[in-house]
Amino acid sequence: MTVFFIGAGPGDPELITVKGQRLVCTCPVILYAGSIVPSAVLEGHCAEQVINTAELDLDAIVALLEAAHAKGQDVARIHSGDPSLYGAIGEQIRRLRQLGIPYEIVPGVTATAACAATLGCELTLPNVSQTLILTRYATKTSMPEGEQFADLARHRATMAIHLGVRHLARIVDELRPHYGGTCPIAVVYRASWPDEEEITGTLDDIVGKIQSMQIEHTALILVGEVLAAEGFADSTLYAKNA
């Protein structure tokens, strides 16, 4: 028996991996993370149990995993995006290790990758940014020492900011001294879902553009010069005589 932590991808049900889809269709027990997992991802399953864990605490979730283990049943534990990023699987894994229950992580397409696809851009460009920082805005969960926005922003790398759209004005104020007011920024709401929306601008004007949109959650913020459409040199990868 194995617990499979499966990344369902950012929203489009076709973005789940082949391996993830196979496990969803074959595991006798499915635990999925509520409405952030598209219902279409569950289509084709033959599970005996399909449980929405959105309202369950950690103890209740682990009890379900233990019960499946006792019956020798594999579990498809479905998370959105990639489960290794802001998926809260760490605490589940620690419990499984204590209980001696095998587990495996099946990677998924990240929200950051989906947003780059929506925007039609590359997040790393020669002589512009070769580094991508994935972070979140600190609210209930504080940031470790050295990971405050000012510490990260001073690198001027491409930055993907999770869970921050409600605090966009504060984020802009903290980024502007390092990136400059004309730096491109994008907010992508529900990337790859049917109701996806993208709002682009600069650090100087993005707050005004967002105010009328009433976007308060399920959005990713991307910041960096790579979001500009033109003016960059080609890489050497496909250069003649390279």
C-alpha positions in Angstrom: 0.0 0.0 0.0 1.3 3.5 -0.9 0.0 7.0 -0.4 0.6 8.9 -3.7 0.8 12.7 -3.3 -0.3 13.8 -6.7 0.0 17.2 -8.2 -3.1 17.8 -10.3 -1.7 20.9 -11.9 -2.9 24.5 -11.8 -6.5 24.0 -13.1 -6.7 22.7 -16.6 -7.5 19.0 -16.1 -5.3 18.1 -19.1 -2.2 19.4 -17.3 -2.1 16.5 -14.8 0.7 14.1 -15.6 0.1 10.8 -17.3 1.3 9.0 -14.2 -1.0 11.2 -12.0 -4.0 10.5 -14.1 -3.3 6.7 -14.1 -3.1 6.7 -10.3 -6.4 8.7 -10.0 -8.1 6.1 -12.2 -6.7 3.0 -10.4 -6.4 3.8 -6.7 -9.2 2.5 -4.6 -9.2 5.5 -2.3 -9.0 9.2 -3.4 -8.6 12.1 -1.0 -8.6 15.5 -2.8 -8.1 19.0 -1.7 -11.5 20.5 -2.3 -12.5 23.0 -5.0 -8.9 23.9 -5.9 -8.8 20.5 -7.6 -10.9 20.5 -10.8 -13.7 18.0 -10.7 -12.7 16.8 -14.2 -9.5 15.5 -12.7 -11.5 12.8 -10.9 -13.3 11.6 -14.0 -12.7 8.0 -14.9 -11.9 6.9 -11.4 -13.1 3.5 -10.0 -12.4 4.3 -6.3 -14.4 2.8 -3.5 -14.0 6.1 -1.5 -13.7 9.6 -2.8 -13.3 12.2 0.0 -13.1 16.0 -0.1 -10.6 16.9 2.6 -11.2 20.6 2.5 -13.0 20.6 5.9 -10.9 18.0 7.6 -8.0 18.6 10.0 -4.6 16.8 9.9 -5.6 14.2 12.4 -8.8 13.3 10.4 -6.8 13.1 7.1 -4.1 10.9 8.7 -6.8 8.6 10.2 -8.2 8.0 6.6 -4.7 7.2 5.4 -4.2 4.8 8.3 -7.5 3.1 7.6 -6.6 2.6 3.9 -3.2 1.3 4.9 -4.8 -1.3 7.2 -6.9 -2.5 4.3 -3.8 -2.6 2.0 -5.4 0.1 -0.3 -3.4 2.6 -2.3 -4.4 6.2 -1.9 -4.4 9.0 -4.5 -3.9 12.1 -2.3 -4.6 14.9 -4.8 -3.3 18.4 -4.4 -3.4 21.3 -6.8 -0.3 22.5 -8.7 2.8 20.7 -7.6 2.4 19.3 -4.1 5.9 20.2 -3.1 5.1 23.9 -3.3 2.8 25.3 -0.6 0.9 22.0 -0.6 1.1 21.3 3.2 2.3 17.8 2.5 5.3 18.0 4.8 3.2 17.5 8.0 1.4 14.6 6.3 4.7 13.0 5.3 6.0 13.3 8.9 3.0 11.4 10.2 3.3 8.7 7.5 6.9 8.2 8.4 6.1 7.8 12.1 3.4 5.3 11.2 5.6 3.4 8.7 3.3 4.0 5.8 5.0 4.2 2.4 4.4 7.3 0.2 5.5 8.7 -3.1 5.3 12.2 -4.5 4.1 12.6 -8.1 5.1 16.1 -9.4 2.6 18.4 -11.0 2.6 21.5 -13.2 3.1 24.6 -11.1 1.0 27.7 -11.1 4.1 29.7 -12.0 4.6 27.6 -15.2 0.9 28.0 -16.1 1.1 31.8 -15.6 4.2 32.0 -17.9 2.3 30.0 -20.5 -0.7 32.4 -20.2 1.6 35.4 -20.5 3.5 33.8 -23.4 6.9 34.6 -21.9 10.1 33.0 -20.8 10.9 33.6 -17.1 14.7 33.4 -17.5 16.5 35.4 -20.2 20.3 35.9 -20.8 21.6 39.1 -19.3 18.2 39.9 -17.8 17.4 37.3 -15.2 18.8 33.8 -14.8 17.1 33.3 -11.5 13.5 32.7 -10.5 12.4 33.2 -6.9 9.2 31.5 -5.8 7.9 33.0 -2.6 4.8 34.0 -0.7 3.6 37.1 1.1 3.8 36.7 4.9 0.4 37.0 6.7 -0.5 34.2 9.1 2.8 32.4 8.4 5.9 34.6 9.1 8.9 34.5 6.8 12.2 33.0 7.9 15.1 35.4 8.6 16.7 36.5 5.3 13.6 35.9 3.3 11.8 39.3 3.8 10.8 41.0 0.5 13.6 43.4 0.7 16.2 40.6 1.0 14.7 38.8 -2.0 14.0 41.9 -4.2 17.6 43.2 -4.0 18.6 40.5 -6.4 16.2 41.9 -9.1 15.5 38.3 -10.2 12.2 37.2 -11.7 9.9 36.7 -8.8 6.7 34.6 -8.5 4.6 35.6 -5.4 1.9 33.3 -4.1 -0.9 34.3 -1.7 -0.3 38.0 -2.0 -2.9 39.6 -4.3 -4.9 41.0 -1.3 -1.7 42.9 -0.2 -0.7 44.0 -3.7 -0.2 47.7 -2.7 2.1 46.8 0.1 4.0 44.3 -2.1 4.5 47.0 -4.7 5.7 49.5 -2.1 8.4 47.0 -1.0 9.5 46.0 -4.5 9.6 49.4 -6.2 12.8 50.6 -4.5 14.7 47.6 -5.9 13.0 47.0 -9.3 11.9 50.6 -10.2 8.5 51.9 -11.0 8.6 50.9 -14.6 9.4 47.2 -14.0 6.7 45.0 -15.5 4.4 43.0 -13.3 1.5 40.7 -14.0 -1.3 39.3 -11.9 -2.9 36.1 -13.2 -6.1 34.9 -11.7 -6.9 31.2 -11.8 -4.3 30.4 -14.4 -5.4 27.7 -17.0 -9.0 27.6 -15.6 -11.9 28.6 -17.9 -12.4 31.9 -16.1 -8.7 32.8 -16.1 -7.8 36.5 -16.2 -4.5 38.3 -16.7 -3.7 41.9 -15.7 -0.4 43.4 -16.8 1.2 46.7 -16.0 4.1 48.2 -14.1 4.8 48.6 -10.5 3.6 52.2 -10.8 0.2 51.4 -12.3 -0.8 47.8 -11.4 -2.6 48.6 -8.2 -5.0 50.9 -10.0 -5.7 48.3 -12.6 -6.4 45.6 -10.0 -8.7 47.7 -7.8 -11.8 47.3 -10.0 -11.2 43.6 -10.6 -12.2 42.4 -7.1 -9.5 39.7 -7.3 -8.7 38.6 -3.7 -7.4 35.0 -4.0 -6.3 32.2 -6.4 -4.0 34.6 -8.2 -0.2 34.6 -8.7 1.9 37.8 -9.0 4.9 37.7 -11.4 7.5 40.5 -11.4 10.6 41.1 -13.5 12.0 42.6 -16.6 11.6 39.3 -18.4 7.9 40.2 -18.7 8.7 43.0 -21.1 7.9 41.9 -24.7 10.9 43.4 -26.6 14.5 44.6 -26.4 16.4 41.5 -25.4 19.3 39.8 -27.0 19.0 36.3 -28.3 20.6 33.4 -26.3 23.6 31.6 -27.7 21.7 28.3 -27.7 20.6 28.5 -31.3 23.3 30.9 -32.5 25.2 30.1 -35.7 28.7 28.8 -35.0 27.9 28.5 -31.3 
